[in-house]
Amino acid sequence: MTELHPLASHHLPFFITPPGETDVLFVIMAFVLVGAVLGIGVFFFWLHSLPERMVHNKIQFDIVAVLALLSLFTHQHAFWVAALLIALINFPSFSLPDVSGLLGRIASSLEAIAASRTEAAGPSPSLYKQAAPAEPKSADHAKARTAEIKALPHGKGQD
């Protein structure tokens, strides 16, 4: 360490550096400042992407993304607030209908119709007959078999 100037106070604080030496506190504060600016920038961009992350895989994603970009480039916070509010609302999907519920209702309705027709007609003895042999008999027999099949309720008698 160099000698103090004769006019300098003998009770200098520790952060005062002598002439010609590196100011350690300045170097530390430069690193802290760079880290703080980077950290605040990361937090700012993370906060601006919050509406887009909330609305991921929803219908209104494009609208929210455009509003978030507008707020980022124009510094108008109303766009970001609007994007956040739109992200919080669940819009119904009109383009993709819920076919599972619809098909289930159709299937149960068809089962009820088939059950009511079966109960009203009673058991038909022709439903329980074995299939006819593969050899053709006569043209009259084929016509009679076709008429018998057409007389059956829908869905029955088809091989």
C-alpha positions in Angstrom: 0.0 0.0 0.0 1.2 3.4 -0.9 1.7 6.3 1.5 -1.2 8.6 2.2 -1.0 12.2 1.2 0.0 14.4 4.1 -3.2 16.4 3.7 -5.5 13.3 3.6 -7.5 12.3 6.6 -6.1 9.3 8.5 -9.6 7.9 9.1 -10.7 7.2 5.5 -13.5 4.6 4.9 -12.5 1.2 3.4 -14.1 1.8 0.0 -11.8 4.8 -0.8 -9.0 3.4 -3.0 -5.6 4.9 -3.2 -4.5 6.5 -6.5 -3.4 4.0 -9.2 -5.2 1.0 -7.8 -8.4 -0.8 -8.9 -11.6 0.3 -7.4 -13.0 -3.1 -6.3 -16.4 -1.7 -5.2 -16.9 -0.2 -8.6 -16.2 -3.5 -10.4 -18.6 -5.4 -8.0 -21.3 -2.8 -8.6 -20.8 -3.0 -12.4 -21.5 -6.7 -12.3 -24.5 -6.2 -10.0 -25.9 -3.6 -12.3 -25.5 -5.8 -15.4 -27.1 -8.7 -13.6 -30.0 -6.5 -12.4 -30.7 -5.2 -15.9 -30.7 -8.7 -17.3 -32.9 -10.0 -14.5 -35.4 -7.2 -14.8 -35.5 -7.8 -18.6 -36.1 -11.5 -18.2 -38.9 -10.7 -15.7 -40.4 -8.1 -18.0 -40.6 -10.6 -21.0 -41.8 -13.4 -18.7 -44.6 -11.1 -17.5 -45.5 -10.1 -21.0 -45.8 -13.7 -22.1 -48.1 -14.6 -19.2 -51.4 -14.2 -21.2 -50.0 -16.3 -24.1 -49.0 -19.1 -21.7 -52.4 -19.0 -20.0 -54.3 -19.3 -23.3 -52.1 -22.0 -24.8 -54.2 -24.6 -26.8 -57.4 -22.5 -26.7 -59.4 -20.9 -29.5 -58.5 -17.3 -28.7 -54.7 -17.8 -28.8 -54.1 -15.7 -31.9 -56.0 -12.7 -30.5 -54.1 -12.8 -27.2 -50.8 -13.2 -29.0 -51.4 -10.2 -31.2 -52.6 -8.1 -28.2 -49.5 -9.1 -26.2 -47.2 -8.1 -29.1 -48.9 -4.8 -29.5 -48.5 -4.0 -25.8 -44.8 -5.0 -26.0 -44.0 -2.8 -29.0 -46.3 0.2 -28.2 -45.9 0.2 -24.4 -49.7 0.5 -24.1 -50.6 -1.5 -21.1 -54.3 -1.6 -22.0 -53.4 -4.1 -24.7 -51.7 -6.4 -22.2 -54.6 -6.1 -19.8 -57.1 -6.9 -22.6 -55.0 -9.9 -23.6 -55.0 -11.1 -20.0 -58.7 -10.7 -19.7 -59.4 -12.6 -22.9 -57.0 -15.3 -21.8 -59.1 -15.8 -18.6 -62.4 -16.2 -20.5 -63.2 -19.7 -21.7 -64.8 -19.4 -25.2 -66.8 -22.4 -26.5 -65.4 -24.1 -29.5 -68.0 -23.7 -32.3 -65.7 -25.2 -35.0 -65.3 -28.6 -33.3 -68.6 -30.0 -32.1 -68.7 -32.4 -29.2 -69.7 -35.5 -31.2 -69.2 -38.0 -28.4 -72.2 -36.8 -26.5 -74.3 -36.4 -29.7 -73.4 -39.9 -30.9 -74.1 -41.4 -27.5 -77.6 -39.8 -27.5 -78.3 -41.1 -31.0 -77.2 -44.6 -30.1 -79.3 -44.7 -27.0 -82.3 -43.4 -29.0 -81.8 -46.1 -31.6 -81.6 -48.8 -29.0 -84.9 -47.6 -27.4 -86.6 -47.6 -30.8 -85.3 -51.1 -31.6 -86.4 -52.4 -28.2 -89.9 -50.9 -28.6 -90.4 -52.4 -32.1 -89.2 -55.8 -30.9 -91.6 -55.8 -28.0 -94.5 -54.6 -30.2 -93.9 -57.2 -32.9 -93.2 -60.1 -30.6 -90.6 -62.8 -31.3 -90.7 -63.9 -35.0 -90.1 -67.6 -35.5 -88.2 -66.8 -38.8 -85.6 -64.9 -36.8 -84.5 -68.0 -35.0 -84.3 -70.3 -38.1 -81.0 -71.6 -39.3 -79.5 -70.2 -42.5 -80.7 -72.0 -45.6 -78.3 -74.3 -47.3 -76.1 -72.8 -50.0 -77.8 -74.7 -52.8 -80.5 -72.7 -54.6 -83.9 -74.3 -54.7 -86.4 -72.6 -56.9 -87.2 -69.0 -58.0 -90.4 -69.1 -56.0 -88.4 -70.0 -52.9 -86.0 -67.1 -53.5 -88.9 -64.6 -53.9 -90.5 -65.9 -50.7 -87.2 -65.6 -48.8 -86.7 -62.0 -50.0 -90.3 -61.0 -48.9 -89.7 -62.7 -45.5 -86.5 -60.6 -45.0 -88.2 -57.4 -46.0 -90.9 -58.0 -43.5 -88.5 -58.2 -40.6 -87.8 -55.1 -38.5 -84.7 -53.0 -39.5 -81.4 -54.5 -38.5 -82.7 -58.1 -38.3 -82.2 -60.8 -40.8 -79.0 -59.5 -42.4 -76.3 -62.0 -42.7 
